[in-house]
Amino acid sequence: MSMSRIGNPYDNAKAERFMRTLKEEEVDGQAYRDIDDATTRIGELIEVVYNRQRLHSALDYLSPDAYETSLMQLRQKTPTQIHNKENCY
């Protein structure tokens, strides 16, 4: 099943890459006690590692949190520059 929006084939690649990372870094080889344990541990990986620490090439090798912070700072300084930067992704 495709995970992309209609007419945008690039979304699926991003979703597939995320699923690969999730499987490689958390799920493979893990034995979860129950669904609640799996939900908690996978959620922690996404929030703590993937969003705060892991660098992403599509975000100029920044973590999503760092990228959001830099975007907010840039938005306060020059709204035109931020518009151009948002449109290139």
Buried (B, 14 or more C-beta within 10 A) or exposed (E): EEEBEEEEEEBBEEEEEEEEBBEEEBBEEEEEEEEEEBEEBBEEBBEEBBBEEBEBEEBEEBBBEBBEEBBEEBBEEEEEEBEEBEEEE
